[in-house]
């Protein structure tokens, strides 16, 4: 009977303590601060900041851990009450991280500076702050993309008159999306796609066979490359001339442009004139 009363008493004490720490002064964590999209090699460093507030009675209980890509083991661990600096864990992060923090009245901010950010550090970052009774987490998905090489647009006329249009991109991360069009918007579903992955990098090629009846002279072929979840996009265009194995000139421009500007028209006209002169010579 006495044991039952003691267990009930301890349960009540635990409930009261837990309830008392769910007010405004309990542990709270802010959204993880940092960039969402970065081009590989474009910056010397990027900063991720985890800020949180806590009850003053919890200061000796705080335990801060950082995780990458949902891993079971943290790559950063910090217990503020020990007075020791935050520690990075794992060879991947060696010589890459600079860890600092600042404190205020019942607040902490820990800054993780990632030096020389590259595609291998693209992924989900998570900051977890815990005490004896609770924990809070905040996450940020960081994309460090590599535009690689491309798009490269080519065409070739076979002996039967069919024209093979192909567009390729190499060493891109994450996997790019390629779109083939002609005559300013016309496209088809019968596009063949080949994807090769080497480590993190993707090589992608799309091509389409067209009968000559669908592509009159001076048709403009276009290929756009987009990298998902980023605003990065490029487009290459070239003009078709029957009998040519591949184009003499092409142009790369931002795919967000919806119409040709004056310089693009001039380039196409010059290309047309040069190819007509070449045909006349032959």
Phi, psi and omega per residue, in radians:
X1 nan -0.765 3.138
X2 -1.109 -0.692 3.137
X3 -1.103 -0.679 3.128
X4 -1.129 -0.707 3.125
X5 -1.153 -0.694 3.130
X6 -1.130 -0.751 3.128
X7 -1.094 -0.715 3.118
X8 -1.131 -0.663 3.127
X9 -1.120 -0.820 3.134
X10 -1.107 -0.651 3.103
X11 -1.114 -0.678 3.130
X12 -1.180 -0.726 3.116
X13 -1.079 -0.785 3.136
X14 -1.066 -0.746 3.141
X15 -1.104 -0.711 -3.125
X16 -1.150 -0.746 3.123
X17 -1.101 -0.787 -3.126
X18 -1.114 -0.734 -3.128
X19 -1.153 -0.642 -3.104
X20 -1.200 -0.304 -3.096
X21 -1.787 0.229 3.124
X22 -1.790 0.220 3.106
X23 -1.481 -2.812 -3.085
X24 -1.196 -0.360 -3.062
X25 -1.622 0.069 -3.123
X26 -1.402 -3.089 -3.083
X27 -1.150 2.249 3.068
X28 -2.393 2.565 -3.122
X29 -2.258 2.433 3.130
X30 -1.520 2.814 3.034
X31 -0.995 2.454 3.139
X32 -1.120 2.204 -3.087
X33 -1.650 2.429 3.098
X34 2.795 2.975 3.121
X35 -1.268 2.689 3.105
X36 -1.699 -0.602 -3.073
X37 -2.350 2.271 3.141
X38 -2.470 2.422 3.037
X39 -1.446 2.306 -3.126
X40 -1.025 2.289 3.108
X41 1.450 -0.028 -3.082
X42 -1.514 -0.266 -3.109
X43 -2.324 2.654 3.049
X44 -1.333 -0.504 3.136
X45 -2.829 2.865 2.967
X46 -2.355 2.654 -3.115
X47 -1.984 2.380 2.976
X48 -2.085 2.271 -3.053
X49 -2.189 2.220 3.098
X50 -1.931 2.024 -3.117
X51 -2.043 2.449 -3.122
X52 -2.662 2.751 3.080
X53 -2.144 2.809 -3.010
X54 -2.737 2.873 3.012
X55 -1.292 2.439 -3.087
X56 -1.004 -0.506 3.136
X57 -1.249 -0.214 -3.100
X58 -1.656 -0.059 -2.980
X59 -1.021 -0.593 3.139
X60 -1.460 -0.036 -3.132
X61 -1.787 -0.194 -2.976
X62 -1.118 2.372 3.081
X63 -2.419 2.086 -3.062
X64 -1.975 2.235 3.104
X65 -2.329 2.543 3.069
X66 -2.039 2.426 3.131
X67 -2.180 2.675 -3.129
X68 -2.210 2.236 3.105
X69 0.978 0.638 3.078
X70 1.201 0.328 -3.123
X71 -1.128 2.674 -3.130
X72 -1.307 -0.487 -3.116
X73 -1.807 2.391 3.114
X74 -1.269 2.691 3.026
X75 -1.785 -0.135 3.021
X76 -2.444 2.391 3.069
X77 -2.389 2.422 -3.100
X78 -2.614 2.212 3.034
X79 -2.037 1.721 -3.022
X80 -0.965 -0.618 -3.045
X81 -1.158 -0.330 -3.140
X82 -1.343 -0.302 -3.096
X83 1.376 0.012 3.135
X84 -1.533 2.727 3.107
X85 -1.259 2.687 3.034
X86 -1.019 2.544 -3.099
X87 -2.013 2.324 3.015
X88 -1.600 2.597 -3.049
X89 -2.208 2.245 3.049
X90 1.871 2.539 -3.101
X91 -1.172 -0.512 -3.123
X92 -0.955 -0.613 -3.014
X93 -1.693 0.002 -3.118
X94 -1.077 2.253 3.124
X95 1.094 0.307 3.138
X96 -1.958 -0.387 -2.994
X97 -1.929 2.501 2.965
X98 -2.201 2.022 -3.011
X99 -1.909 2.156 3.092
X100 -2.385 2.908 3.102
X101 -2.670 2.803 3.053
X102 -2.374 2.701 -3.095
X103 -2.347 2.702 3.092
X104 -2.401 -2.703 3.107
X105 -1.339 1.722 -3.119
X106 1.105 0.563 3.087
X107 -2.413 2.656 3.023
X108 -2.402 2.572 2.970
X109 -2.319 2.166 3.086
X110 -1.935 2.196 -3.135
X111 -1.860 2.258 3.050
X112 -1.913 1.990 3.101
X113 -1.755 2.071 3.117
X114 -1.713 1.999 -3.114
X115 -1.505 2.550 3.114
X116 0.870 1.014 -3.086
X117 -1.097 2.279 3.113
X118 -2.333 3.074 -2.998
X119 -1.056 -0.478 -3.116
X120 -1.153 -0.280 3.120
X121 -1.771 0.266 3.059
X122 -1.401 2.327 3.130
X123 2.701 -2.925 -3.092
X124 -1.581 2.240 3.047
X125 -1.885 2.418 -3.105
X126 -2.336 2.303 3.037
X127 -1.917 2.184 3.127
X128 -2.081 2.204 3.089
X129 -2.039 2.260 -3.085
X130 -2.366 2.697 2.978
X131 -2.168 -2.955 -3.137
X132 -1.159 -0.487 -3.004
X133 -1.918 -0.306 -3.079
X134 -2.704 2.948 3.066
X135 -2.553 2.639 3.104
X136 -2.305 2.524 -3.104
X137 -2.259 2.608 3.010
X138 -2.490 2.488 -3.018
X139 -2.265 2.732 3.054
X140 -2.551 2.254 3.064
X141 -1.621 2.018 -3.096
X142 -1.895 2.178 3.078
X143 -1.885 2.057 3.035
X144 -1.914 1.702 -2.997
X145 -1.646 2.723 3.082
X146 -2.164 2.014 -3.093
X147 -1.250 -0.244 3.106
X148 1.005 -2.402 3.132
X149 -2.159 2.282 3.114
X150 2.352 3.096 0.022
X151 -1.371 2.599 3.072
X152 -2.027 2.074 -3.041
X153 -1.880 2.297 3.138
X154 -2.471 2.757 2.968
X155 -2.496 2.698 -3.127
X156 -2.541 2.358 -3.138
X157 -1.683 2.167 -3.139
X158 -1.440 3.016 -3.114
X159 -1.111 -0.529 3.141
X160 -1.438 0.044 3.097
X161 1.644 -0.263 3.101
X162 -1.164 2.568 -3.113
X163 -1.951 2.195 3.121
X164 -1.709 1.953 3.082
X165 -1.712 2.303 3.121
X166 -2.375 2.608 3.100
X167 -2.424 2.391 -3.077
X168 -2.419 2.704 3.035
X169 -2.440 2.489 -3.031
X170 -2.262 2.518 3.040
X171 1.009 0.824 -3.107
X172 -1.866 2.525 3.012
X173 -2.475 2.383 -0.194
X174 -1.230 -3.034 -3.059
X175 -1.011 2.161 -3.109
X176 -1.404 2.863 3.052
X177 -1.965 2.165 -3.134
X178 -1.912 2.394 3.100
X179 -2.209 2.199 3.053
X180 -1.730 2.295 3.055
X181 -2.455 2.874 3.049
X182 -2.619 2.788 -3.076
X183 0.939 0.697 3.038
X184 0.993 0.980 3.000
X185 2.255 -0.400 -3.132
X186 -1.222 2.332 3.120
X187 -2.592 3.058 -3.114
X188 -2.446 2.890 -3.130
X189 -1.501 -0.362 -3.046
X190 -1.488 1.117 3.108
X191 -1.893 2.262 3.119
X192 -1.640 2.299 -3.091
X193 -2.097 2.392 3.071
X194 -2.196 2.249 -3.126
X195 -2.195 2.268 3.074
X196 -2.198 2.258 3.130
X197 -1.966 2.281 3.070
X198 -2.188 1.800 -3.050
X199 1.153 -2.137 3.093
X200 -1.549 -0.296 -2.982
X201 -1.555 2.561 -3.136
X202 -2.048 2.404 2.905
X203 -1.927 2.137 -3.083
X204 -2.230 2.365 3.081
X205 -2.331 2.342 3.005
X206 -2.159 2.504 3.094
X207 -2.586 2.803 -3.091
X208 -2.581 2.369 3.033
X209 -1.626 2.253 -3.136
X210 -2.154 2.378 3.025
X211 -1.245 2.611 -3.101
X212 -1.059 -0.394 -3.134
X213 -1.196 -0.342 -3.122
X214 -1.610 -0.139 -3.079
X215 -2.298 1.528 3.079
X216 -1.145 2.835 3.090
X217 -0.946 2.588 3.118
X218 1.258 0.268 2.993
X219 -1.121 2.426 3.116
X220 -1.736 2.030 3.034
X221 -1.510 2.528 -3.135
X222 -2.465 2.484 3.042
X223 -2.347 2.228 3.092
X224 -1.973 2.501 3.083
X225 -2.107 2.214 3.099
X226 -2.172 2.526 3.061
X227 -1.862 2.036 -3.058
X228 -0.957 2.528 3.081
X229 1.172 0.243 3.042
X230 -2.282 3.001 3.067
X231 -1.687 0.145 -3.110
X232 -1.336 2.260 3.065
X233 -2.747 2.504 3.080
X234 -2.360 2.667 3.098
X235 -2.383 2.394 3.029
X236 -2.051 2.433 3.139
X237 -2.264 2.625 3.029
X238 -2.673 2.717 -3.103
X239 -1.730 2.452 -3.093
X240 -1.558 2.327 3.014
X241 -2.255 2.112 -3.101
X242 -0.965 2.396 3.089
X243 1.632 -0.281 3.121
X244 -1.389 2.434 3.121
X245 -1.292 -0.699 3.100
X246 -2.690 2.799 -3.051
X247 -1.181 2.597 3.059
X248 -1.404 -0.509 -3.089
X249 -2.553 2.629 3.075
X250 -2.580 3.010 -3.089
X251 -2.463 2.400 3.064
X252 -1.893 2.313 3.128
X253 -2.544 2.976 3.098
X254 -1.208 2.295 -3.070
X255 -1.245 -0.268 -3.129
X256 -1.235 -0.265 3.091
X257 -1.236 2.249 -3.043
X258 -1.685 -0.206 3.134
X259 -2.553 2.795 -3.135
X260 -1.297 2.426 3.045
X261 -1.618 -3.103 -3.066
X262 -1.084 -0.702 -3.137
X263 -1.130 -0.644 3.120
X264 -1.147 -0.714 3.092
X265 -1.085 -0.733 -3.138
X266 -1.093 -0.750 3.141
X267 -1.077 -0.756 -3.136
X268 -1.124 -0.720 3.130
X269 -1.109 -0.760 3.125
X270 -1.093 -0.747 3.117
X271 -1.050 -0.748 3.132
X272 -1.072 -0.812 -3.117
X273 -1.100 -0.782 -3.130
X274 -1.088 -0.722 -3.135
X275 -1.237 -0.619 3.068
X276 -1.100 -0.737 3.104
X277 -1.090 -0.724 3.122
X278 -1.122 -0.679 3.109
X279 -1.135 -0.645 -3.133
X280 -1.155 -0.626 3.139
X281 -1.136 -0.746 -3.135
X282 -1.413 nan nan
